[in-house]
Amino acid sequence: MQRAGFLCQNDDGRILRLGEIVVNEANFVRKCISVDSSHDDLWGKLICTNFKISFMTQDTLPQQKFQYANRLLGEHDIPLACVEQVVTVNDAKGKRKVLGSNQKLKFSPTELIVYCKDFRIVRFRFDEAGPESAKKGGHSEWPVTAPSAFGHSLSSHCPQQAALCRPVTLPPSDGSTRPAHASVPLTQPETQEQKQVCLAIAHYSHPADPQLLFGFEYTGKRHHGPSGDQVNGADHGSGPQTPLFDRSCDWDREIKRTGASEWRVCSLNEGYSVSPSLPEYFVVPVSLADQDLKQCSGFFTAQRLPLWCWNHHNGSALVRMASIRDPAQQRKLDQRICNAVTKSHPKRGDVLKSDLDKSLPSIQDIQTAFVRLRQICIIEPFEESEEKWLSSMENSRWLEYVRAFLKHSSEVVYILEGRQASVILQGRDVLRLPALMLDPHFRSLTGFQSLVQKEWVMAGYRFLDRCNHLKKNSKEESPLFLLFLDCVWQLLNQYPAAFEFTETYLTDSSQSKSLPVGVEQSLCFPPVWDWSQQYSLKDQALFNSPLYVGKGAPCVRNGAVKTFRRTKKNYSSTLRGMPSLKNGMLGEHNFLPRRNSLVLRLRPDLSQMREPLESPSERFFRDWFSRPVDLHGLLLPQLLASHLRLWRLYFLRWVAEAEIPRGGPITAFQKLSQLADEIETLQRQLRQYQSSMPTSTPQLECHRMYFRAGTPDNPPSPPPEYLTSSFPFSPIGNLSRRSILGTPLSKFLSGAKIWLSTETLASETA
């Protein structure tokens, strides 16, 4: 066995993490690539560990020309935490069963279907014992390997499953020594082997005991040290590190960055002595003493004291607070907290409280919408008419809830910036959008990671319950974190130049969920923000947006390096394509005519018409939308139905039939990346030319873009064949269900006309 960092390679080629053990495995399993045909199916070995489902094969996927490689997962691996449902099927008996933890399987499965939380549907077949040539001559062509190097761990951990493990060397993939799909009937030991691997997958993907989660098997190290040395053998990049907010100094820096001079770091919860769901260090008003906080902590749900989130430069603060359990103490505690927040404002501004449980959709409503959306995008065969498919999408209410959270966040932004008042958000779960819309720091890559780390991970968001990993309480399951990322994507889609990261980054972040626990059961993992643990530096370049220009970014003007500043005189409001002033939240005006528009000449004299009174909030939003966008300032979402889109890269990335070859946003991304790379190369060359430092030692060029610009000797090549609308993800082999070619969805994705005209309907019904 060979070890490298926190990964180790077994003698038969399996890549395992430290603490990962093989629970069960089955030989001669067929992975289905499509339902219509088995010609492209892959033969191999299905393995269940305490971390993932792994499929080992020497065959190659058809039409596979690009692989977005994850260092922790193989090409066919599925993390157990990503498994939504495990279904076994017996075709001959017509039986189908959804497996859970500690359940029995009374029939021999011929098929295993794994439904994943990231919208994949992966199918494995057991009805054949493998290629016929594998059974001839006692496997003379494909010799059996030695017993697993994890035999001791296997037998001690799960002896019954360990007895069934029979690793084999897989057949060659050239097809020269085996018939296409010749097979022989399964033997009794093989049938038992396949039943056991199905039960193991169900048991470890939905464990009844949290101790079966992989985190309790993994033994890591602290992620930061006084010397800042390398952790777990990872090749850390040279960029800024994301603060983890598990130390008081991280909070001190955030206080100084936002100018929150009347707030302080509180260490009352050291050792999680007050609340296990709060961070050990958090920020409170200076006027509140630790003793006072400790006395009133028992009145809040789960002892969750009020937490400072963010400070506006005008002094207003954003605070989150749990519900108060005792109604008799409600008024007293509200007054006490509001007074403390008011004192922290330099102008003693007002404080407004918003009860999110009353003003926003419930977690059950969001979960219902998500299930409907998954049914529409993945499971249903898309055989409805265009109108029904679109109405089904609307009836799922997912985009309606996205709009509701964006609208509420805009109203909070108005209070913080327009009214210069502080806001207390009260409720179980809070989406952290207002700070992202107000603070450009959180729209950078490092800033966004610090926002998620501070407001989701360290603030005690219940990832385990909301993802329902243990399948204990489906009423608590809700994709709130995905809804937050979808809201961020809507802003990114409307203002792409304001964000340093891309939708590829957001899609990967949606799968990186963690669970903070108390100090006595602390699980010390490498932080998820250390992307070098998962991807190479080249693949990480897909996270960088070619359109982003950071505040104060250097550029070259007239041969001199200067600081880039966006000026309003370079923009025209007519170029923005002003939306309706309603924007889902404003007054009764339906449009704003462009300058010198004929509409002004054709309309009657407006001076004689009585204009409706405009509220301060409507005036605030109207003024903002009438000005050019400041990409380094406030961002407000456009909330009309035409502006909110389905996040196709996330929800449809595994649908092979929905791919647009050499099409979709990736084509523009590739061209813009090459242009940005060329500009950065020229800037680097100019700086080297003007620098007085000797250049005898060549410096390693660091490219920020994934797609590189051409050189005079090597001009840029045309778009690669592997570029599709699903890039960088590959749907081949990750979604196996009925075909949707020629259906309304495929036409919609190809840009066809969606709505049918009245004449068309009349001619079709005649």
N, C-alpha and C positions, 0 to 999 in steps of 0.2 A: 504494500500500500504506500502511495506517495502522498505527501501533504504539501499544500501551498497556501499559506494564510489560513483562512477558516474553511477551505475546501480540501477534500482528499479524493484521490482517484483509486478505486479498487482495482484488483488484478484483472478483472474481466472488463474494464473500461468504464465502469459506472462512476459518475461524479457525485460525491456525497458531501454534504456540509458536516462540520464537526458537530457531533451529537445526533446526526441523522443515522437511523438504522433501517435496514430492510425488514419489513414485516412479512410480506408474502409476495410471490411472483408466479406467473403462469407462462408456459412456453407455447409457441405456435399459435399466437393470437393475431387476428387480422384487424388492422385499423381501417375503417371505412373512410374513403375520401369523398365519395358521392353516393347517393341513393340509387340513381338511375343505372349505374354500372359498377361492377367490381373490378374492372380492368386495371384501374390505377391504385387499388388497395395495397396496403403495405403489410408484410409479414414480420413478426418480431416477438418480443417478450414483454409482457405487461408486468410492471413492478409497482408495488405499494410500499412506500416508506412512511415514516412518521412525519414527513414534511411534504411529500408530493406524490402524485401519480406519474410514473415514468414509463415511456414506451421506447424500447431499444430496438433499433432496426438498422440494417445496412442498406436498405432500399432508399431511394431518393424520391422526394415529392415531385410529381409531374409539374412542368412549367415553373419550377422554382428557380428563380435567377437572382433573388436577393433575400438575405436573411438578417433580420434585426435581432442580433444575438444578445441574449441575456446570460450573464456569467453564472447566475445562480440556477438557471433553468435550462434544460435542453430543448431541442427543437420541438419535441412532442410531450414536454412535461406540463403538468397542471398542478399548481400548489393546492394542497388540501383545503386551505382557507378560502380558495376561490370556487370550491364545489358547492353548488346550490342544491342539487338533487341527484341521487344515484338510483337508476331504474334498471332492473333486470327483466329480461324477456325470454320466454320459451316459445318459439314459433310452433313447434309440433303440438304442444298442449294448449296453445292460445292463452298462456298465462303471462301476467305482467305485474311486477311488484316494485313499489318504491321502498328502498332499503333505508333503515335508520340504524342508530347505534344499538348494539346488543340484540339484534333481531336474527331470526332464523330464516333460512331459505330452504323450502321443502322441495323445490324442483331444480333440475340442472339447467343453468342459464345457457342459452344459445347466443345471447346478445347482451351487452352492457352499454347503457346510454348514460353519459355524464353531462348534466346540465350545469353550466358554469355561471357564476355571478357576473362575469364580464361578457355575457351573451354568447359564449361558445356552446356548441352542442357537439360532443365527441362520441363516436360510436365505435365499439369493438365487437367483433364476432368470435364466437367460440364453437360454432356448429361444425367446423372442420378442424382436423388435427394437424393441419399444415400441408405443405407440398408433399406429394407422394414420394418424391426422391429422398425426403428426409427420413422416411421409414425403411428404406431399403438398406440392406447390408449392415444393420445395427448402427446406423448413423455413421457409416465409414467415411462419408464425405464431409460431415460436419461433426467433429468429435465433441464429446461432452467435456466441459471444463471441470477444473477441480472445484471442491466445495467452496462456498462463499467465504471470503475472509472475515465476514461479519457473523460467522456461525455461532460464536460464543454469545455475542449480543443478541442474536436471533433467538437462540434457545432459551436464554434467560428472560428475554422480554416477552416472547410469545412462542412457546415450545411447540404448540400444535401446528401453527403456521410454518414454523421453521422446518418441521419434518417434511413439508411438501415442497420446499424450494429445491429446484433442480436446474441450476444455471446451465445454459448451453451456449456454444459459440454459434452465432447466427450465420445463415447461408449467404453466399455471395450474391450480389445484386445484379450481375450481368445477365442473368436469365439463361445461361448456356447449359445448365445442368438440371433444370427443373421444368416440367410442363407448366403452362400458364396458370391453371387453377386446379390441377389435379390434387385430390385429397383422399384421405381414408377416414373411416369412422373413428370417433373418439373412444379411447379406452377408459375404463373405470377410474384409474388413478388420475388421468388427465381431467376427467369431468369433476372429480372432487377438488382438484387443484384450482380449477377455474371458479368453482363455487366459493372456495376459501378466499381467493383474491378479491372477489366481489364483496364479500362480507368484511374483509379487512379495510377496503376503501370506504365503505359506508361507516364503519366503526371509527376510523381515524379522521374522516372528514367532518363528522358530526359527533364528537366525543361527548359522552355523558359526564365525564370528569375533566375539569380544566387541566389537570395534571397530564393528560394525554396530548395537550397542545405541544407543538414542537418547541415553543419557547422555553418550556421547563426542562427539555432535554439539552438545550443549547447552553453552553457555558462560555460567555463572552467576557470581555474586559471593558473597563471604563473607557468612554469614548474621548475623554480629554484628560490630559495630564499636565503637570507643571512644566514639563519639558516640551510638550507639544509634539512628541515623537510619533512615528508611524503606528497605526492601529491595525491589527489583524492582517497585516501584509497587503493592505490596499495601496494602490498607486494614486494618492491624493493629488488633485490638480493644484495649480498655483493660484486659483481664484480665491475670493474671500470665503471664509467658512461661515456657515449658518449658525447663529446662536441657538443653543438648546433650551435656554431659560430654566435650567436646573441649578443655576448659581445666581447669587444676588448681584454679581457684577454685570450679568447680562441684562437684568432689569434696570440697573443703574444707567447703563449706556442707552437703553431705550427711553428712559425718563429724560436724559440730557438731549437726546436726538429730537424729541418732540417738544422740548421746552416746558415740561410739566414741573415747574419749580415748587408747587405746593403739594406735591405727592411724594411718598416715600416708600422704600422697600420694607415689607413686613416679613419677619421670620417666625411668626407665631406658629406656623404649621410645620416647623422642622420636625422631621421624623414622622410626619403625617399624624401629629398628635391631636389635631382638631378635626380634620376631614380627610379621608383617604382619597377623595376625588379632586382635591385642590392641589396646586403645586406647593412645594415646600416654601417657596418665596413668591410673593405677589405684591402688588402695589395698592396702597390705600391712601386716603387723604391724610395730610400731616396732622390735622386736628383730631384724628381718631387714635386713641392710645391702644396698645395691645391688650391691656386689661379689659377695656370696654368692648373690644371686638370679641374677646373670649367669652365674656358674659352673655352677649347677645347671639353667639353662634348657634346655640341650641334652638333658636326660634326659626332658623332658616332650614329649608329642605336639604337633607344630607349634610347639615352644618356648613353649607356653601356660603361663605361670607361674600359681600359685594367685592367685585374685582374691577380694577381699572383696566381699560382696553387701549385707549388712545387719547391723545390730546391735540386739539386744533391750535394753530398758532395764535388765534384770537383768545385763547384761554379756555374755551369750552371743552368739556371732557365727555368721552363715551365710556359708560360704566355698565357692567352686567351684574345682575343680582338674581338669586334664586327666589322662589316663592316663599312666603312666610306662612308657616304651618298654623300658628295660633292667631285666629282672627282678632282676639282681644289685644294682641300686640301689634297688629298691622299698622294702625295709624301712628303709634308711638315710634316704631322703628322706621317707618317711611319718613317721618319728620326728622328723625335723628340723622339718617343717611343723607337726606336732601340738604340739610343744614351743613353737613360736612362737605358735600360736593360744592355747595354754593361758596363756602369759605375758600375752597381751592381755586375758584375763578378769580383772576386779578380784578375784574370789574363787578364781582359779586353777581354774576348773571343768573338768570332763572334756571330751574331744573325741571325737565319734563320727563315723565315716566311712561313707558309703552309696555303694555302687557301682551307679549307675543302669542301667548296661548289663546287670546281672544281675537287678535287682529290678523292672524295668519292661519293658513290651513294646518290641520292637525297632522301628526306623524302618521296616523292611520290613513288619512286622505292621500298623503304623499305616497305611501306604500301602495295603495290601490291604483293610483295613477301610474306608478312605475311598473306594476305587474301588467296592466293593460298595454302600456307602451311596449314592453318586452314581447307580449303576445302578438302585437301588430307587426313589430319589426322583424322578429325572428321565427316564431313558431307557426303562425298562420301562413297558408300557402299563397296568399296574395292573389286570389282569383276573383276578388270583388271588382266592381267598376271603379273608375277614377273617383267619382263622387263619394262612394262608400268608403274607399280607403282614406281619403282626406277627412271625411266626417268621423271615421273611427279614430284617426289621429287626434282630431279635435276633442272627441268625446273622452279620450283618455285623460284629458285635463292636465297633462304634464306641463305643456307650454303655458297654460293658464297659471299654474302654480309658480313657474319660473317668473312670469310677469308679476305676480303678486309679491314675491320677495324682492324683485328689483324695484317695484313701485314703493314698497315700504321703506327700502333702503334709501331711495331718493328723498322721501319725506324726512327721514332722519338726517340726511345730509343738509336739507334746507334748515332744519332746526339748529344744527351745529354751525353752519356757515352763514345762512341768511339771518337767523335770529340771534346768533352768537350765544346760544343757550346750551347747557349740558343736557345729556340724554341718559336715562337709566333704562336699560332693556331688561325686562323681567320675564322669565320663562325658563323652561327646561333646556331648550336648545336654541341657540342663536346663530344665525348666519352672519359671518363677519364681512359683510360687503361695504358698509359705509366707510370704513377706514381705507379700503382698497380704492374707492371712488374719489376720496379726498387726498390721499397721500401717494404721490408718485413713487415713493420708495418701495411700497408694497407691489408695484407693477414691474419692478426689476426681479430678476431670478432669485437672488439672495433675499431680497425683501419679502417676496411672496412666500418663500419657504419659512422665513421667520414669523410671518403672520400665521401660517398654518401651525407651526410648532408652538407658538405662544397661545393662540386662541382655540386650537382644536386639541392638540396632543396634551400640552401641559395644563390646559384649563379643564381637563377631565371629561372630554367628550367620550361617550360610552360606545366606542367602536365595537366592542364585543357584543353588546346588546343590539345596537342598530344594524350590525351585519348578521346577527343571529347565528354566530359561529357554532354555538352549543345547541341550537335548536330547542331552546327551553321555553321561550315566550315569543310567539310570533307577533303578539300585539305591540311589542317594543321594537320590532324590525322596521326600519325606514331608511331610505337612501339619502339622508340629509347631506352627507358630505358630497355625494354625486350631484345633488341639486345645487349645492354651493359652487362646484366646479362648472356646472352648466351655466349658471349665472355669470361666472367669470368669463366663460367662453363667449357668451352673448356680448359682453363688453369688448372682449378681444376681437370678435368678429366685426363689431361696429367701429372700433378704433384700433386697428392692428399696429399702427406705429407708436402707440402709447405703451406697449407691453414688450418687455425684453424676451419673453418666452413664447413658445408656440403651442398650438393645440396638441401636438405630439407630446409635449411635456405634460400638459394637463391630463391627457389620456393615460400616460404612465403613472401620474400621481394618483389617479383614481384607484389604482391597484395597490398602492403602498399604504396600507392601513396598519396602525400600531396600537398597542395597548399599554398605557402607563399603569403601574401597580405600586404598592407600598414598598418601603425600604426593606422590610423583612423578606419580601418575595420579589425583590427587584430583578428584572430580567435585563441584563446589560447587553443590548444589541448594538452593532454598528448603526449609526443614525441613518434613516432612510435617505437623508439629503446627501449622503456620500454616494453619489451616483456611480463612482468608480467601482463600487462593489458589484454593480449590476451591468454596466455598459463600458465599452472602451471609450477613450477620449474622442475618437472619430464619431461614434454613434451619439455621444453626448452633444455633439455639434448640432444635431437635429433639434435640440431644445432652443437654439438661439434664433431669434427673429432677424431677418435681414433688413426689416423696415425700422427697427428701433434705433432711436438716437437718444442716448442718455443725456441727462442734464449736464451741461458743461463738457460734452464730449469734444475732443480735439479734432480739428479739421484744418485743411491747408487752403489758404487764400493768398493768391499772388506770391506764391513761393514761401510764405511764412506760416508756421503753425499757430493757429488762433483758436479761440474757444467758440464753439458753435452756439449760437443763440437764435431761437426762433423769434421773429418779430411779426407783429400783427400786420404790418404793411405788406408783407409778402403773401397775404391771404385775401381772399374775397369771400364774403358771406354767400355770394351767389354760387360759389363753387361747391358749397357744402350740400346743396340739394336740400334746403330746409324742409324738415318734416312738418306735419300738421302741428299747430301749436298745442292742440290737445295733448298729443303724445301720451295719451292714456291717463293724464292727470291734470290738464290745464283747463282753460276756459272754453267758451263756446265758439271761438274762431276756428274756422275749418282750414284756412290756408293763409300763407303770407306771400303775397305776390313779389316777384323779383323786381329789382330796380328797372325802371323804364318799361315795365310790362304793359301790354295792351289791356290787361285786366283793369288797370287803374283808369284807363280812358273810357272803358265801357261801363264801369260801375257808376252809380249815381253819386252825387256829392255827399261824401261821408260826414262832412261837417254839420249837416242838418240832421243826421241820424244820431240817436242817443246810444252811446256805447254802454254796455253793461259794466257794472262796477267790478273791478279786478281785485282779487284778494292779494295779500302780500306774497303768498306762496306762488300764485299764478304769475305775478310780476317777476318773481325771482327766476322761475323756470323760463319765462318768455325772454327775459334779458339774456340768460345764459345761451339759449338756442339761437338768439339773434347775433351772437358774437362768434368769431372764429374759435375753433377748438384750441385750447392750450393743452398740448399733450403732456405737459409737466405740471398741470394743475388739476382742477376738478373735472371729473368725467361724469356725465349723466347719461343713462341709457335711453335710447329711443324705444318706446314701449308699444307702438302700433303693431298690429298683427303682421304687417308686411316687413317689420324689422326684426322680429323674433323668429329664429330658424331652428330646425331640428339639427342637433349636433351629430352630423352624419358620420364623422370619423369614429366617434365612440359607439354609436348605436348600430351602425351598419358596416363596421370594418371587417366583420367575419363573413359577410354575405358575398360569396364569390360572384354570384350573378349580378350583384349590384355594382361591381367594379367598373370603372370607366378607364380602359387602357389608355395610357398617355394623356389622361384628362383629369379634370378636377382641379382643386386649388394647388395641388402639388406642382403642376406645370409652371404656374406663375412663381411659386416658391423657389423652384430650381433656378429660373432665370434671375430672380431678384438676389438669390444667394450668390450666384456667380458674379453679378454686378457689384454687390457689397464686398465680395472677396477681392475683386479687382481694385476697388477703391482703397480698401485697407492695405493691399500690397503696395500700391503707389504711395500712399501716405508713409508707410514704413520705409520705403526706398528713399523718399525725400528727407525723412528725419535722419536716416543714416548718411545721406549725402551732406546734410548741413551740420551734422554732429562733428565736434572736434575730437571725439574719442577715436583711438586707433581701431581699425576694423580687421586686424590681422587674424583674429580668431573668429571663425564663422559662427553666427548665432543661429540657433534652431528656430525656424519660423513656426509660429503658432497661428493656425488658421481657425477663425471663429465659425466659419461656415462649413456645412457638410459638403455642399457642391462647390467645387473650386473653379476659379476663373482660368481661362487658358493663358498660355504664354506665346510669344512670337514663334517659338519652335514647336509648340504643341497647342494649336487652337482648340477652343472649347468644343466638345463633341455634342451631337444632338441629344435630346432627352433619352435616357436609357430605356430599354424595352420594359424593364421591371417597374417603371413609374406607373402607378395607377392611383385612383382616388382613395384607395385604402392604404397607401404608402404611409409609414414604413411597415405596416402590419400585413401579414399574409393570410388571407382567408382559406387558402387551400389546406384541406385536412383539418380545419378548425370548426367547420360548420357542415354537418351532414344531414340534410333534410331535402324535401321536395324542391324541384327546380322552379324558378320564377321567371324564366326567360319569356319575353313577349308579354308579360303581365303589366298592369298599370304602374307598379313600382319601378320596374326597369325603364319604362318610358319616362317616368317622372325624373329618375336619376340621370337620364340622357338628355334632359332639357326639353322634352316634348311639351306641347301645350296641355295644360292640366284641365282647364275648364272647357267643356263642350258648349258650342254656341247653340242658340235656339234653333237655327236652321238645321244644324247637324242632328239635334235631337228629333226634330220633326221628320227629317228624311229617314232616320233609323227606325222610327216607330211607324212610318207609313207602310 
